[in-house]
Amino acid sequence: MPPGKKATNYRQKNNFSEFGIVLKVVSLGEADGVVTLLTKHQGKFSVLAKGLKRSQKRFMGGLNPFDAGTFLIEERVGDKLLPILSGITHRVFFEGLGQNLEAFVVASLGIEVVDSFSLDRDPEGGLYLAELLEMLKTLDTIQEHNLGRSGAMALGAKFVARILTIAGFSDFDSNIENETEIKSWLKGKRELLPLPSEAELNGLFSELVHSVELVTGNRLMVRPTLERILGIRPG
C-alpha cells in the first residue's frame, strides 16, 4: 500500500428498513443518541442516531419512547459498531397517551415489560411488538371513551397476561379467562359494556405485575408509579 494512503473499508453495507417502536433513548453528547428499538422481524436492538436532537428532516427534532414507524437502518456486515439510524418514515404518534395519566402509566409498564422479555436480535420479539401496539392503540383512545383508571388496569392486565404466556412461563391467559366479567369487557364493545369492579381489576392487575417481577427477578422501575396512580397492591 502506498505511503500515506488509508486502507479502504470494504465491508458490505446492509441497509434495511424495519417497522417498530422506540423502547428507550439515551442521550450521547449534545446532539446524538442511542435508541433501542423493538422491530417486527429482528426483535430488539440498539442503533446510533446521529444528530437526533437537531435533525428536523430525519427525526423531526427527536425520538421518544412510544414513537413508532418504519426505521431506516445502515449497518456494515461484520462491524461491531452500532448500526446507524438514518431516519424514520410513516411515523405513528400516540398523542392520547399524553392526555390521560392512567393510560400513560400503563403504556410505560408495557414498554418496560417488553424490554425485559425481549432478547437482542430475536425475531420472536415481533410477537411482543404486536401485543404492545394493540394495547397502545386502545390506550390512545381511553380518554375519548372515558374509561379512566379501571379501563387502563383492564388493558394492562390483558397485555401482561399475553406477554407472560408468549414468553412460555405459564398459561397466564387463564387468569383472564377465569374472570368472566373482565373477559367479556375486553372482547366486547368497551364503550357499551360496564367495567368490572375496580377491586377485581386491582387484584388481577397487581397479581400479574408481581408475576412479571418474579419471572424476571427484577423490581419494575414503573412499580412506584403504578402504586401511586393506579393503586395496585405494594410489592
C-alpha positions as CSV (number, residue, x, y, z in Angstrom):
1,M,0.0,0.0,0.0
2,P,1.5,3.4,-1.0
3,P,2.7,5.5,2.0
4,G,0.1,7.9,3.4
5,K,-2.8,6.1,1.7
6,K,-5.6,5.0,4.1
7,A,-7.0,1.5,4.0
8,T,-10.4,1.3,2.4
9,N,-13.2,-0.4,4.4
10,Y,-14.7,-2.9,2.0
11,R,-17.2,-4.4,4.5
12,Q,-20.6,-4.8,2.7
13,K,-23.3,-2.4,3.8
14,N,-26.6,-3.9,4.9
15,N,-29.2,-1.1,4.5
16,F,-32.7,-2.1,5.6
17,S,-35.9,-0.7,6.9
18,E,-37.9,-2.2,9.8
19,F,-41.3,-1.3,11.3
20,G,-41.0,-0.9,15.0
21,I,-41.3,1.2,18.1
22,V,-38.9,3.1,20.3
23,L,-38.4,1.5,23.7
24,K,-35.9,3.9,25.1
25,V,-33.5,6.7,24.2
26,V,-30.1,7.5,25.8
27,S,-28.5,10.9,25.1
28,L,-25.0,10.8,23.7
29,G,-23.2,14.1,23.7
30,E,-25.0,17.3,22.7
31,A,-26.8,16.1,19.6
32,D,-26.6,12.3,19.3
33,G,-28.5,9.4,21.0
34,V,-28.6,5.6,21.3
35,V,-32.1,4.4,20.5
36,T,-33.4,1.0,21.5
37,L,-36.0,-0.3,19.0
38,L,-38.4,-3.3,19.1
39,T,-39.0,-4.3,15.5
40,K,-41.3,-6.7,13.6
41,H,-38.7,-9.0,12.1
42,Q,-35.4,-8.5,14.1
43,G,-36.7,-8.0,17.6
44,K,-34.9,-5.7,19.9
45,F,-31.6,-3.9,19.0
46,S,-29.9,-0.6,19.6
47,V,-28.9,2.0,16.9
48,L,-26.9,5.2,16.9
49,A,-28.9,8.2,15.9
50,K,-26.5,11.0,14.8
51,G,-28.0,14.5,15.1
52,L,-31.0,13.1,16.8
53,K,-31.8,16.3,18.7
54,R,-31.1,18.6,15.8
55,S,-32.3,17.0,12.5
56,Q,-35.8,18.1,11.7
57,K,-35.6,16.4,8.3
58,R,-34.6,12.9,9.6
59,F,-36.1,12.8,13.1
60,M,-38.4,15.8,13.3
61,G,-36.3,17.1,16.2
62,G,-36.1,13.9,18.3
63,L,-37.4,10.5,19.2
64,N,-39.2,9.3,22.4
65,P,-40.5,6.1,23.8
66,F,-43.8,5.1,22.2
67,D,-42.8,6.6,18.8
68,A,-43.5,4.1,16.1
69,G,-42.9,3.9,12.4
70,T,-40.6,2.5,9.7
71,F,-37.0,3.0,10.8
72,L,-34.2,3.3,8.1
73,I,-31.1,1.4,9.3
74,E,-27.5,1.4,7.9
75,E,-25.3,-1.5,9.0
76,R,-21.9,-2.9,7.9
77,V,-21.8,-6.7,7.8
78,G,-19.3,-7.9,10.5
79,D,-19.0,-4.5,12.1
80,K,-19.1,-4.5,15.9
81,L,-20.2,-0.8,16.0
82,L,-23.9,0.1,16.5
83,P,-26.0,0.3,13.3
84,I,-26.8,3.8,12.2
85,L,-30.4,5.1,12.3
86,S,-30.7,7.3,9.2
87,G,-34.3,8.3,9.5
88,I,-37.9,7.3,10.2
89,T,-40.9,7.3,7.8
90,H,-44.6,6.6,8.3
91,R,-44.3,7.8,11.8
92,V,-47.1,7.0,14.3
93,F,-47.8,9.2,17.3
94,F,-49.9,8.1,20.3
95,E,-51.0,11.6,21.3
96,G,-53.8,10.4,23.5
97,L,-51.3,8.9,26.0
98,G,-50.2,12.4,26.9
99,Q,-53.8,13.4,27.8
100,N,-54.5,10.6,30.3
101,L,-52.2,9.9,33.2
102,E,-53.5,6.4,33.8
103,A,-53.1,5.4,30.2
104,F,-49.6,6.8,30.1
105,V,-48.6,4.8,33.2
106,V,-49.9,1.5,31.8
107,A,-48.2,2.3,28.4
108,S,-44.9,2.8,30.3
109,L,-45.4,-0.5,32.0
110,G,-45.8,-2.1,28.6
111,I,-42.6,-0.6,27.3
112,E,-40.6,-1.8,30.4
113,V,-42.2,-5.3,30.2
114,V,-41.4,-6.0,26.6
115,D,-37.9,-4.6,27.1
116,S,-37.3,-7.0,29.9
117,F,-38.6,-10.1,28.0
118,S,-37.1,-9.3,24.5
119,L,-33.7,-10.7,23.6
120,D,-31.3,-8.8,21.2
121,R,-32.0,-9.7,17.6
122,D,-34.5,-12.3,18.5
123,P,-37.2,-12.4,15.8
124,E,-39.8,-13.6,18.3
125,G,-39.6,-10.0,19.7
126,G,-42.1,-9.3,16.9
127,L,-44.7,-11.1,18.8
128,Y,-44.3,-8.7,21.8
129,L,-44.4,-5.8,19.4
130,A,-47.8,-6.8,18.0
131,E,-49.2,-7.1,21.6
132,L,-47.7,-3.7,22.6
133,L,-49.1,-1.9,19.6
134,E,-52.5,-3.3,20.1
135,M,-52.5,-2.1,23.7
136,L,-51.2,1.4,22.8
137,K,-53.8,1.9,20.1
138,T,-56.6,1.2,22.6
139,L,-55.0,3.2,25.4
140,D,-54.6,6.1,23.0
141,T,-58.5,6.4,22.8
142,I,-59.1,5.8,26.6
143,Q,-59.9,9.5,27.2
144,E,-62.4,9.5,24.3
145,H,-64.3,6.6,25.8
146,N,-64.0,7.9,29.4
147,L,-62.7,4.6,30.7
148,G,-60.4,6.0,33.4
149,R,-58.4,4.0,35.8
150,S,-60.4,0.8,35.6
151,G,-60.1,0.7,31.8
152,A,-56.4,1.3,32.0
153,M,-56.0,-1.6,34.5
154,A,-58.1,-3.9,32.4
155,L,-56.0,-3.3,29.3
156,G,-52.8,-3.6,31.3
157,A,-53.9,-6.9,32.8
158,K,-54.7,-8.3,29.4
159,F,-51.4,-7.2,28.0
160,V,-49.2,-8.6,30.8
161,A,-51.0,-11.9,30.7
162,R,-50.4,-12.2,27.0
163,I,-46.7,-11.3,27.3
164,L,-46.2,-13.9,30.1
165,T,-48.0,-16.6,28.0
166,I,-46.0,-15.8,24.8
167,A,-42.8,-16.0,26.9
168,G,-43.8,-19.5,27.8
169,F,-43.6,-19.3,31.5
170,S,-47.2,-20.5,32.1
171,D,-50.7,-20.1,30.7
172,F,-51.2,-16.7,32.4
173,D,-54.0,-16.0,29.9
174,S,-56.1,-18.3,32.1
175,N,-56.2,-15.6,34.7
176,I,-58.2,-13.5,32.2
177,E,-60.3,-16.4,31.1
178,N,-61.4,-17.2,34.6
179,E,-62.6,-13.6,35.2
180,T,-65.8,-13.7,33.2
181,E,-66.7,-10.0,33.5
182,I,-63.2,-8.9,32.6
183,K,-63.1,-11.3,29.7
184,S,-66.5,-10.0,28.4
185,W,-65.4,-6.4,28.6
186,L,-62.0,-7.0,26.9
187,K,-63.6,-8.9,24.0
188,G,-66.8,-6.8,23.7
189,K,-67.5,-3.2,22.7
190,R,-65.8,-1.5,25.6
191,E,-67.7,1.7,25.3
192,L,-71.1,-0.1,25.7
193,L,-70.2,-2.7,28.4
194,P,-69.9,-1.8,32.1
195,L,-66.4,-2.3,33.5
196,P,-65.9,-5.0,36.2
197,S,-65.4,-3.6,39.7
198,E,-62.2,-1.7,40.4
199,A,-61.4,-4.1,43.3
200,E,-61.5,-7.1,40.9
201,L,-59.3,-5.4,38.4
202,N,-56.9,-4.2,41.0
203,G,-56.4,-7.7,42.4
204,L,-55.8,-9.3,39.0
205,F,-53.5,-6.5,37.7
206,S,-51.5,-6.5,41.0
207,E,-51.0,-10.3,40.7
208,L,-49.9,-10.1,37.1
209,V,-47.4,-7.3,37.7
210,H,-45.9,-9.3,40.6
211,S,-45.7,-12.3,38.3
212,V,-43.5,-10.3,35.9
213,E,-41.2,-9.3,38.7
214,L,-40.9,-12.9,39.9
215,V,-40.2,-14.2,36.4
216,T,-37.5,-11.6,35.6
217,G,-36.1,-11.4,39.1
218,N,-36.2,-7.6,39.0
219,R,-38.5,-5.0,40.5
220,L,-40.2,-2.9,37.8
221,M,-39.0,0.7,37.7
222,V,-42.5,1.8,37.0
223,R,-43.9,0.0,40.1
224,P,-43.9,3.0,42.4
225,T,-45.9,5.0,39.8
226,L,-48.3,2.1,39.4
227,E,-48.9,2.0,43.1
228,R,-49.4,5.8,43.4
229,I,-51.5,6.4,40.3
230,L,-53.4,3.1,39.8
231,G,-53.4,2.0,43.4
232,I,-52.1,-1.5,42.8
233,R,-51.0,-3.5,45.9
234,P,-47.5,-2.8,47.1
235,G,-45.0,-5.5,46.0
